[in-house]
Amino acid sequence: MSFLRGFTDKIKDKVGDVIADMVDEKRGHGQEGGGDGESSMAPTERLTSNCTGRKKALFVGINYKGTKAELRGCINDVHNISSYLFGNWGFSRQNSVILTDDQSDPNALPTKNNILAAMQWLVRDAQPNDSLLFHYSGHGSKQKDEDGDEADGHDETIVPLDYEKAGQITDDTLHEVLVKNLPAGVRLTCIMDCCHSGTIIDLPFVYNVKGEIEMTLSKRRTGEAIDLLKQAGMAYSSGDKMGALMSAAQGMKLLFKPPPPQQSEEALKVQREKASAADILSFSGCRDDQTSADAQIGGQFTGALSHALIQTLSQSNGHDLTFTQLLESVRDILKNGYSQIPQMSSGRLVDLNSRFCL
């Protein structure tokens, strides 16, 4: 008992230190010189694409029908999102690829090879002011990080229909194919309605509803550790001592494990490597450590993020929103009945209080 009490006190002390550091850091980015209320966060740039060029879209919906991993709303998500975009934002079926697992054409099935080929088609010959869109609804997962660019030691993945034979598609691959070679002035919007999707495109900057940087790749280790320690406290309060110890151990490992000697330098290197000159924006259904709901809403099975996006854009006519207002509205919708917290990220520091467009 004394060991457990000492261990608990140690956790409390460490969490207190971390929170104090975060508060000090926040104050360091707060008001200065009389308090004019302006944030001194890193300077942002304007979005350069006006979305008046070609519009191309890739929609992937996988229900995994007849398998132990079966979902029910992903194909509906593709139909709903594509229909909305075709009717309101200038996208067309002729300039889109739709991969779903209810089709008879083998080239239209969401296999790993088909998804990769369609992603390559999406970004091929992209020019300034083109607007590209990638919508994925299906399973998201994690696997061991092999190249050391993930703070939690895991790559986030999307799960193709043939994942058992072909394997999954990692965030590294998504970034390599979709983001890495896009030129400045191109807009790529990603809608990732799947579990563990917060940073699934491997973009370096994550925003809050004010358009301020909420987290960068180099800060995720501390954030994930705090989340795990909070989970430990909740588990202990509910009587789940084993769950509390496991979560606490994982959180403590992230906080106390000595970082590699070059970690800060490596973090900056990763941030530089993952940055993009193009306007890359990603909306994801949840944080990396959360799951996204396959829900039944209005009598139809649907992904919670896809539904909330359509609801928000339809009610506001879309064109009257800023990016941050869109994120805030989607989060507000999902507060009622869902624990997932939708995320918005970008490939470079941009002003997301500007008007939303596609």
C-alpha positions as CSV (number, residue, x, y, z in Angstrom):
1,M,0.0,0.0,0.0
2,S,2.8,2.4,0.8
3,F,4.4,1.6,-2.6
4,L,1.2,2.4,-4.4
5,R,0.7,5.6,-2.4
6,G,4.2,6.7,-3.2
7,F,3.7,5.8,-6.9
8,T,0.5,7.8,-7.0
9,D,2.2,10.8,-5.3
10,K,5.0,10.5,-7.9
11,I,2.5,10.6,-10.7
12,K,0.7,13.6,-9.2
13,D,3.9,15.5,-8.7
14,K,5.0,14.8,-12.3
15,V,1.7,15.8,-13.8
16,G,1.8,18.9,-11.7
17,D,5.2,19.8,-13.1
18,V,4.2,19.1,-16.6
19,I,1.0,21.2,-16.3
20,A,3.0,24.0,-14.7
21,D,5.5,24.0,-17.6
22,M,2.6,24.1,-20.0
23,V,1.0,27.1,-18.2
24,D,4.4,28.9,-18.2
25,E,4.8,28.2,-21.9
26,K,1.2,29.5,-22.6
27,R,2.0,32.6,-20.6
28,G,5.1,33.1,-22.7
29,H,2.9,33.2,-25.8
30,G,0.3,35.5,-24.2
31,Q,-0.1,39.2,-23.9
32,E,2.8,41.6,-23.9
33,G,3.4,45.3,-23.4
34,G,0.2,46.4,-21.7
35,G,-2.0,43.4,-22.9
36,D,-3.4,44.3,-26.3
37,G,-4.9,40.8,-26.4
38,E,-2.9,39.7,-29.5
39,S,-1.2,36.3,-29.5
40,S,2.6,36.2,-30.1
41,M,2.3,32.7,-31.6
42,A,4.5,31.9,-34.6
43,P,3.7,34.0,-37.7
44,T,1.3,32.5,-40.2
45,E,1.0,32.8,-43.9
46,R,-2.2,33.2,-46.0
47,L,-3.6,30.3,-48.0
48,T,-2.3,30.8,-51.6
49,S,-4.8,28.6,-53.5
50,N,-8.1,30.2,-54.5
51,C,-9.5,26.9,-55.7
52,T,-10.5,28.2,-59.1
53,G,-8.5,25.6,-61.1
54,R,-9.3,22.0,-61.8
55,K,-11.2,20.1,-59.2
56,K,-10.4,16.4,-58.6
57,A,-11.6,14.1,-55.9
58,L,-11.0,10.6,-54.5
59,F,-13.6,8.9,-52.3
60,V,-12.9,5.7,-50.5
61,G,-15.5,3.9,-48.4
62,I,-15.0,0.4,-46.9
63,N,-17.6,-1.5,-45.0
64,Y,-15.6,-4.8,-44.9
65,K,-18.9,-6.6,-45.5
66,G,-18.9,-10.3,-44.3
67,T,-15.8,-9.9,-42.2
68,K,-15.2,-9.7,-38.5
69,A,-14.2,-6.1,-39.0
70,E,-17.5,-5.1,-40.7
71,L,-18.7,-1.5,-40.6
72,R,-22.0,-0.2,-41.8
73,G,-21.8,3.5,-42.6
74,C,-18.7,4.0,-44.7
75,I,-20.2,3.5,-48.1
76,N,-23.0,5.8,-47.1
77,D,-20.4,8.4,-46.1
78,V,-18.9,8.3,-49.6
79,H,-22.4,8.7,-51.2
80,N,-23.3,11.5,-48.9
81,I,-20.0,13.5,-49.1
82,S,-19.7,13.1,-52.9
83,S,-23.3,14.1,-53.6
84,Y,-22.9,17.2,-51.4
85,L,-19.7,18.2,-53.1
86,F,-21.0,17.5,-56.6
87,G,-24.0,19.7,-55.9
88,N,-22.4,22.6,-54.1
89,W,-18.6,23.0,-54.7
90,G,-18.0,22.3,-58.4
91,F,-16.6,18.8,-58.1
92,S,-18.0,16.3,-60.7
93,R,-18.3,12.5,-61.0
94,Q,-16.3,12.8,-64.3
95,N,-13.3,14.1,-62.4
96,S,-13.6,11.8,-59.4
97,V,-12.6,8.2,-58.5
98,I,-14.9,6.3,-56.1
99,L,-13.7,3.1,-54.5
100,T,-16.2,1.2,-52.4
101,D,-16.5,-2.5,-51.6
102,D,-20.0,-2.9,-53.0
103,Q,-18.9,-2.6,-56.6
104,S,-18.4,-5.5,-59.0
105,D,-15.6,-3.9,-61.0
106,P,-12.3,-5.1,-59.5
107,N,-10.7,-1.8,-60.4
108,A,-13.3,0.1,-58.3
109,L,-12.7,-1.9,-55.1
110,P,-10.7,-0.3,-52.3
111,T,-7.8,-2.6,-52.3
112,K,-4.3,-1.4,-51.3
113,N,-3.1,-1.2,-54.9
114,N,-6.2,0.6,-56.1
115,I,-6.1,3.1,-53.3
116,L,-2.4,3.9,-54.0
117,A,-3.0,4.2,-57.7
118,A,-6.0,6.5,-57.2
119,M,-4.0,8.7,-54.8
120,Q,-1.3,9.0,-57.4
121,W,-3.9,10.0,-60.0
122,L,-5.3,12.6,-57.6
123,V,-2.1,14.6,-57.3
124,R,-0.7,14.0,-60.8
125,D,0.1,17.1,-62.8
126,A,-1.4,19.4,-60.1
127,Q,-1.2,23.1,-60.8
128,P,-1.5,26.2,-58.7
129,N,-5.2,26.9,-57.7
130,D,-6.2,23.3,-58.4
131,S,-8.5,21.9,-55.6
132,L,-7.9,18.3,-54.7
133,L,-10.0,16.3,-52.2
134,F,-9.4,12.9,-50.5
135,H,-12.2,11.5,-48.4
136,Y,-11.6,8.2,-46.6
137,S,-14.2,6.4,-44.5
138,G,-13.2,3.0,-43.1
139,H,-11.0,1.5,-40.4
140,G,-8.0,3.3,-39.0
141,S,-5.3,1.5,-37.0
142,K,-1.7,1.7,-35.8
143,Q,1.4,-0.3,-36.3
144,K,5.0,-0.1,-35.1
145,D,6.9,2.9,-36.4
146,E,9.9,1.7,-38.3
147,D,11.6,5.0,-39.1
148,G,11.5,6.9,-35.8
149,D,9.4,9.8,-36.8
150,E,6.5,9.1,-34.4
151,A,6.6,10.3,-30.8
152,D,4.5,7.4,-29.6
153,G,6.4,4.8,-31.5
154,H,3.4,4.0,-33.8
155,D,2.5,4.9,-37.4
156,E,-1.2,5.6,-37.9
157,T,-2.7,3.6,-40.8
158,I,-5.7,3.2,-43.0
159,V,-7.0,-0.3,-43.6
160,P,-7.6,-1.4,-47.3
161,L,-10.2,-4.1,-48.1
162,D,-7.4,-6.6,-48.7
163,Y,-5.3,-5.7,-45.6
164,E,-4.9,-9.2,-44.5
165,K,-2.9,-10.1,-47.6
166,A,-1.6,-6.7,-48.8
167,G,-1.1,-4.9,-45.5
168,Q,-2.1,-1.5,-44.3
169,I,-1.2,2.0,-45.7
170,T,0.8,4.0,-43.2
171,D,0.8,7.7,-42.6
172,D,4.3,7.8,-44.0
173,T,3.0,6.5,-47.3
174,L,0.0,8.8,-47.3
175,H,2.3,11.8,-46.8
176,E,4.8,10.5,-49.4
177,V,2.2,10.0,-52.1
178,L,-0.3,12.8,-51.4
179,V,1.7,15.7,-49.9
180,K,5.5,15.5,-50.5
181,N,5.6,16.7,-54.1
182,L,2.6,19.0,-54.4
183,P,3.7,22.5,-55.6
184,A,2.9,25.8,-53.9
185,G,-0.6,27.1,-54.7
186,V,-2.3,23.7,-54.9
187,R,-5.1,23.0,-52.3
188,L,-5.4,19.4,-51.0
189,T,-8.2,18.8,-48.5
190,C,-8.3,15.5,-46.7
191,I,-11.4,14.2,-44.7
192,M,-10.3,11.2,-42.7
193,D,-13.3,9.6,-41.0
194,C,-11.5,6.8,-39.2
195,C,-10.0,5.8,-35.9
196,H,-6.5,7.1,-34.8
197,S,-6.7,9.7,-37.5
198,G,-5.5,12.9,-35.8
199,T,-2.2,13.0,-37.6
200,I,-2.8,10.3,-40.2
201,I,-1.6,12.5,-43.0
202,D,1.6,13.3,-41.0
203,L,1.1,17.1,-41.2
204,P,3.2,19.0,-38.7
205,F,0.7,21.6,-37.3
206,V,-2.5,20.9,-35.5
207,Y,-4.9,23.8,-34.7
208,N,-7.5,24.7,-32.1
209,V,-10.8,26.4,-32.8
210,K,-9.1,29.8,-32.6
211,G,-6.8,29.0,-35.4
212,E,-3.8,28.8,-33.0
213,I,-1.3,26.0,-32.9
214,E,-2.6,23.3,-30.5
215,M,0.2,20.8,-31.0
216,T,3.2,20.1,-33.2
217,L,4.9,16.8,-33.9
218,S,7.6,17.7,-31.3
219,K,5.1,18.2,-28.5
220,R,3.0,15.1,-28.9
221,R,5.0,13.0,-26.4
222,T,4.0,15.2,-23.5
223,G,0.4,15.5,-24.6
224,E,-0.1,11.8,-25.0
225,A,1.6,11.1,-21.6
226,I,-0.8,13.5,-19.9
227,D,-3.8,11.8,-21.5
228,L,-2.6,8.4,-20.3
229,L,-2.1,9.7,-16.8
230,K,-5.6,11.1,-16.8
231,Q,-6.9,7.8,-17.9
232,A,-5.0,6.2,-15.1
233,G,-6.7,8.5,-12.6
234,M,-10.2,7.7,-14.0
235,A,-9.5,4.0,-13.9
236,Y,-8.3,4.1,-10.3
237,S,-11.4,6.1,-9.3
238,S,-13.7,3.5,-10.9
239,G,-11.9,0.7,-9.1
240,D,-9.9,-0.6,-12.1
241,K,-6.6,-0.8,-10.4
242,M,-4.9,-2.9,-13.0
243,G,-6.1,-0.6,-15.8
244,A,-4.8,2.4,-13.7
245,L,-1.4,0.8,-13.3
246,M,-1.1,0.0,-17.0
247,S,-2.1,3.5,-18.1
248,A,0.1,5.1,-15.5
249,A,3.1,2.9,-16.5
250,Q,2.7,3.9,-20.2
251,G,2.3,7.6,-19.3
252,M,5.3,7.5,-17.0
253,K,7.4,5.8,-19.7
254,L,6.7,8.6,-22.1
255,L,7.5,11.3,-19.4
256,F,10.5,9.7,-17.8
257,K,12.2,7.6,-20.5
258,P,15.3,9.6,-21.5
259,P,14.8,11.0,-24.9
260,P,17.4,10.3,-27.6
261,P,20.3,12.7,-27.5
262,Q,19.2,14.3,-30.8
263,Q,15.4,14.3,-30.1
264,S,14.9,18.1,-30.2
265,E,17.0,18.3,-33.4
266,E,15.2,15.2,-34.8
267,A,11.8,16.8,-34.0
268,L,12.8,19.9,-36.0
269,K,14.0,17.7,-38.8
270,V,10.7,15.8,-38.9
271,Q,8.8,19.1,-38.9
272,R,10.8,20.3,-41.8
273,E,10.5,17.1,-43.7
274,K,6.7,16.9,-43.2
275,A,6.1,20.6,-44.1
276,S,4.6,21.4,-47.5
277,A,4.7,24.5,-49.7
278,A,1.2,23.6,-50.9
279,D,-2.0,24.3,-49.0
280,I,-2.6,20.9,-47.3
281,L,-5.5,20.8,-44.9
282,S,-6.8,17.7,-43.1
283,F,-10.0,17.2,-41.1
284,S,-9.8,14.0,-39.1
285,G,-12.5,12.3,-37.0
286,C,-10.5,12.1,-33.7
287,R,-7.1,12.3,-32.1
288,D,-4.5,9.6,-32.6
289,D,-5.4,7.9,-29.4
290,Q,-9.2,7.9,-30.0
291,T,-11.7,6.0,-32.1
292,S,-14.2,7.4,-34.5
293,A,-17.9,6.3,-34.3
294,D,-19.7,4.3,-37.0
295,A,-23.1,5.7,-35.9
296,Q,-26.7,5.5,-36.8
297,I,-28.1,9.0,-37.3
298,G,-31.5,9.8,-38.7
299,G,-32.1,6.2,-39.5
300,Q,-28.9,5.8,-41.6
301,F,-25.6,4.4,-40.6
302,T,-22.8,7.0,-41.1
303,G,-19.5,8.2,-39.8
304,A,-19.9,10.8,-37.2
305,L,-17.3,13.2,-38.8
306,S,-18.8,12.9,-42.3
307,H,-22.3,13.6,-41.0
308,A,-21.1,16.6,-38.9
309,L,-19.2,18.2,-41.8
310,I,-22.2,17.9,-44.2
311,Q,-24.6,19.3,-41.5
312,T,-22.3,22.2,-40.8
313,L,-21.6,23.1,-44.4
314,S,-25.3,22.7,-45.4
315,Q,-26.6,24.8,-42.6
316,S,-24.2,27.7,-43.2
317,N,-24.0,27.4,-47.0
318,G,-20.3,26.6,-46.4
319,H,-19.1,29.7,-48.2
320,D,-19.8,31.9,-45.1
321,L,-17.6,30.0,-42.7
322,T,-13.9,30.3,-41.8
323,F,-11.9,27.1,-41.4
324,T,-11.8,27.5,-37.6
325,Q,-15.6,28.1,-37.4
326,L,-16.0,24.9,-39.3
327,L,-13.9,23.0,-36.9
328,E,-15.7,24.6,-33.9
329,S,-19.1,23.7,-35.3
330,V,-18.1,20.1,-36.0
331,R,-16.7,19.7,-32.5
332,D,-19.9,21.2,-31.0
333,I,-22.1,18.7,-32.9
334,L,-20.0,15.7,-31.8
335,K,-20.0,16.8,-28.2
336,N,-23.5,15.5,-27.9
337,G,-23.0,11.7,-27.6
338,Y,-19.5,11.2,-28.8
339,S,-16.1,11.2,-27.0
340,Q,-14.1,11.8,-30.2
341,I,-12.5,15.2,-30.8
342,P,-12.2,16.1,-34.5
343,Q,-8.8,17.6,-35.5
344,M,-7.6,20.0,-38.1
345,S,-4.0,20.1,-39.3
346,S,-1.9,21.7,-42.0
347,G,1.3,21.3,-43.9
348,R,2.6,24.8,-43.0
349,L,1.6,27.6,-40.6
350,V,-1.3,29.2,-42.3
351,D,-4.1,31.6,-41.2
352,L,-7.2,29.4,-40.8
353,N,-9.4,32.3,-39.8
354,S,-9.7,32.9,-43.5
355,R,-12.8,31.8,-45.5
356,F,-13.4,28.1,-46.1
357,C,-13.3,27.0,-49.7
358,L,-12.8,23.9,-51.7
